[in-house]
Amino acid sequence: MGEGDPHIHVEVKVVRGEAAVRTMLASTFGLVGDLPSAVATGCGVRVPYVMTSARPDRVTCLACREYARAEHLRFADDIERIGSLPGSSVTPADAGRAATRHRELAEQFAGSEGSEGSGGSEGTGPEG
């Protein structure tokens, strides 16, 4: 389970914003779900949830940084395609803004390992 692993990882569901959904449900309905004790990560190991982050400036596992970068780029492409579909509820302008934000996050993950000042996102990790 990654015992003794000092790195901060990216949860395999980095783009889906599971913590953000949990927070929204808690604030809207007063429901608070249990946090998982361990999660799968982008590098393929299971670690305690508290050893993950969705913020590029906190992730120190190189393989997880590469995984998160690829996931954000893939999601940016997907959201642009959705915005260009006829009848889509997402406008091309909204899709473009979302895609740009995910491409920016991808570039932050491509930066140096655990770099300071690379910004952050309201993420899915335990602190975001």
Disulfide bonds with the S-S distance in Angstrom:
none
